[in-house]
Amino acid sequence: MKHSVRSDVPLLDPRDLDFLLYEWLDVESMCARERFADHSRTTFDAVLDLAADLAADRFVPHNKAADTTEPYRADTGEVVTVPEVAKALEALGGAGFLAGEFDAGLDGMQLPYVVSKAAHCWFQAANVSTSNYALLTVANAHLLQAYGTPKQVEQWVRPMLTGEFLGTMCLSEPEAGSSLADITTRAVSQDDGTYRVTGTKMWITGGDHEMSRNIVHLVLAKTPGAPPGVKGISLFLVPKYVLDEHGEPGDRNDVALVGLNHKMGNHGTTNALLAFGDGSHLPGGTAGAVGHLVGRENQGLAQMFHMMNEARIGVGLAATALGYTGYLQSVDYARTRVQGRPLGAASGAQVPIIRHPDVRRMLLAQKSYVEGALALGLYCAKLVDDVATAGEPEERDRARLLLELLTPIAKSWPAQWAVEANSLAIQVHGGYGYARDHNVEQLYRDNRLNSIHEGTHAIHGLDLLGRKVRMADGAALRLLLDVMEDTASRAAAGPGALPGWAEALRRAAQRITTTTARLWGPGRPEVALANATAYLEAVGHCVLAWIWLEQALTAAGGEGDFYEGKRVAARYFFAYELPRTGAQFDLLDSLDRTTLDLSETWF
Amino acid sequence: MKHSVRSDVPLLDPRDLDFLLYEWLDVESMCARERFADHSRTTFDAVLDLAADLAADRFVPHNKAADTTEPYRADTGEVVTVPEVAKALEALGGAGFLAGEFDAGLDGMQLPYVVSKAAHCWFQAANVSTSNYALLTVANAHLLQAYGTPKQVEQWVRPMLTGEFLGTMCLSEPEAGSSLADITTRAVSQDDGTYRVTGTKMWITGGDHEMSRNIVHLVLAKTPGAPPGVKGISLFLVPKYVLDEHGEPGDRNDVALVGLNHKMGNHGTTNALLAFGDGSHLPGGTAGAVGHLVGRENQGLAQMFHMMNEARIGVGLAATALGYTGYLQSVDYARTRVQGRPLGAASGAQVPIIRHPDVRRMLLAQKSYVEGALALGLYCAKLVDDVATAGEPEERDRARLLLELLTPIAKSWPAQWAVEANSLAIQVHGGYGYARDHNVEQLYRDNRLNSIHEGTHAIHGLDLLGRKVRMADGAALRLLLDVMEDTASRAAAGPGALPGWAEALRRAAQRITTTTARLWGPGRPEVALANATAYLEAVGHCVLAWIWLEQALTAAGGEGDFYEGKRVAARYFFAYELPRTGAQFDLLDSLDRTTLDLSETWF
């Protein structure tokens, strides 16, 4: 595979993508599935190459400009963004990337999801702010395709897949962020079958701008008389412009921009407070935002979660991509920055800092985090494919279970460790890393969002320990442990360091088993869940150790720098990272009550 | 002690300062020393109260403004800063805080160093950017007082202690950051006893501005024929304005601002690239920056390190103060932000998020980091006092040894963990924490600098393991272990959880002993130092465990929320934090060669 990467800023390593997609995940074999019959490694490579080129040409050049010149609201009330953002999205839509995994009937490329997501990683690494618009639009389109009517798909999905319309998700409200049960946005059905939506939505990424002919908001709201809590949430499609009789954007809907949020990073992505139905506009002469029910009433949260799982993998990959480019940039810097001498050499020429052991440690740590996270993210993306297109029903069920279990980790682990990678990238750059002339400080700021949105870090801990490991009577966790044991047993017979790592992974798996059983012993859910975050982080590191053993196995026998790099990163992970989990499992096993047995007045 | 804190933004906990200064460190007893004979707890309290008031009145209000409106260079070439910075510094100087620990003969308050530093923590918590100017000026004045001539002290130190002149440290150059041996700035002696200095200095905090009548640069440079490397470095005082015959700032010296650096945080502090002797100005009609030798030739680095140790404690306290205010702000937020319900309650009113165990974990973690770091920083500041004023020579020597050993930890531990505290403060705030409407994202950005300047994180690892634990034939480390054992033995006889924590601390101390011995076994300095950072972090956590045991001992028997808070933070530290060191010591004991046995081409 020949890749042309024209950007001066290294974004991802195409050799690593080849390794993961073809040598490890054997994505090529998916072409045997009917849905992908028209594809081949050649078409996959062409897509990935095109993504790399587009990222370099259209996304990299304005990454700093969009950071420096934040979107603002002009006197006219319109949101002004640097013009390159719209142009990049137009190019993305024009090249078909918004429709990558969608049906040919929707003019999609009908790519495997895993290939499509790998392609998007290029855009995320190049400019996460601009790519956010694309990813939300794609996720939005997926949801409508799954639950919308054929007419809704035609009217809304089709223009989203070209980028003419862009999409948002409207979940949070000022008083209901993590607690969706408490949303107060209301939707009242009208005689014509539409609804009128009233309420305020917060943190809406891409919530307002002038970069598309329409904005398709997917809004969680409650209908009068709906059941309390999450069971009474419905999902509505609320466009910025109501469609006219020709299906074209017509009257301005009653959706008003209240204000833009100004964030530490992700400056290029508008983030809005939106008022629905405050009477700012009067579509059809009446106040209230015109909305269309998606699916059935009171099914909104379940439907949204369909989208959320994929969105969470997308967030994990965004974090990963930011970490990845920071890693590559710090490798470049470490190779060229000359400073200091080897131990014991008081004189003589200074050496590139990549010779210093601690710089190497910081590079290895980054490598192990970002290459590990990318592998995990692509593995999960392939599970999305398997759920939809694997040959046997059992295989699909198996993929679904594993995907459910891994999703909180695929989101939260990169969100935590790719930020750490970006911090190390700053550290490798020294004072330059803290300066805005270099790129790494922006990556760090941009990336810090990822453990907050799409479910905070803590929520993924509760999801994993409170729900996922217990679902289907523990079948998902047993499946993961089986998969890990399968890897370990293959590695145990392998050359070099593999057997030792296999043994370490088995011990880690054993700890997951015993700790999970202990936590879910009789009558202590409160204690079990009190340290759900420690559980998430410990299991996350074990999963990444498994991912690294998989990569090391795949690399076994491979010669040359690339494979040596995989082996040394695996060595790093087993020596420096996996052992961190011991203290976490010990804490969990102790059923520690520190956070429970305290009074709030002690702070 | 009655403290009035008028700021809406909580900065530090005055009750905690009382606890640390009076209940733990018994600072009041220092008044028995001749130097502090005019002082009492009353004067100390007055100083601390005044600092809290000044911080609230003069430092807090422009913290965000100085972040938003960065210093810039006007068309006239002058640096423009928001005017409140100069006013705050003027107030600081006027109130005597720049002269806090200085001699009465210099119109100083002759305070114990520890009290003076505690007072400065208020300014650092309120506005670290503005306080940077003050701290550098004080450190500069200390150095001149130690090594300058009486005339230099009179001419330069006196106006710095009022804030009329401000000071800088000029060490780094574009090609010589961490590697000071490689500086190329030259100083050539003149017939009149002055020198002319030529060279470029980088990352100069407070390097140029219009906020003082003069700027006093302390510049490292080499004289012709000086020995190579660090042994040929001399120290020069190079003012922005040469003094005229009346001792007043006169001709502009040949020091030119090349450019301002734009950083991720610390926006309010100018950071400059300066050209010395490039002919931009011609003092006395000739190019070359007029400099005055400080101390003797070739002693520059040793002299600078005199200043660096205190500067490093100052950086540690700056990091701590940023962490501390972030902690208090997130406690306030967690008490008032209502979101979600207790485990198992599907309905009913939502509760403040401080009820959720994971939020409490994040608050406890912050509390343990910032209160622990503050305790360590003040302990080290008191050691500075003891070195200078303890009654017996043995006590002074002991303090000097312990201070030397603890300095790399007092700098690097807060720089690492107070950033983590700020990250947790963001996380407690959720989406709001990532938004610039709240303060915590700025703290996180401001704080990230602290593991880079005044010696990077890695350099402190090398300093600790490569130098400090071996100095005086290991006497410093033995002393630390003795001090830890003394604490453990007192705690072993204490009530409640103290004996268990004492045992844990003893095990930690044992690991320090065995691991240090193993690393410095015969013939493996390369291996020993390869993981110096892991050593720094592991020993740092052990030292903080000791600090927490000291605090818990001091709190033993105390009743009420404050003392309960100390106990639960100690409990948190021993349950969640100290166990992290196990994996680090294991790694060190394994003499791991991962970072040594690799080729740079594998990245």
Interface residues (C-beta under 8 A of the other chain):
Chain A: S172 E175 A176 G177 S178 S179 A181 D182 M202 W203 P228 G229 N261 H262 K263 M264 G265 V331 R335 V338 Q339 G340 R341 L343 G344 A346 S347 Q350 P352 I354 R355 H356 P357 D358 V359 R360 R361 L363 L364 K367 S423 I426 Q427 G430 G431 G433 Y434 A435 R436 D437 E441 Y444 R445 R448 L449 S451 I452 H453 T456 H457 A458 G461 P525 E526 L529 A530 N531 A532 T533 A534 D561 E564 G565 V568 R571 Y572 A575 Y576 P579 R580 G582 A583 D586 L587 S590 D592 T594 T595 L596 D597 L598 S599 E600 T601 W602 F603
Chain B: S172 E175 A176 G177 S178 S179 A181 D182 M202 W203 P228 G229 N261 H262 K263 M264 G265 V331 R335 V338 Q339 G340 R341 L343 G344 A346 S347 Q350 P352 I354 R355 H356 P357 D358 V359 R360 R361 L363 L364 K367 S423 I426 Q427 G430 G431 G433 Y434 A435 R436 D437 E441 Y444 R445 R448 L449 S451 I452 H453 T456 H457 A458 G461 P525 E526 L529 A530 N531 A532 T533 A534 D561 E564 G565 V568 R571 Y572 A575 Y576 P579 R580 G582 A583 D586 L587 S590 D592 T594 T595 L596 D597 L598 S599 E600 T601 W602 F603
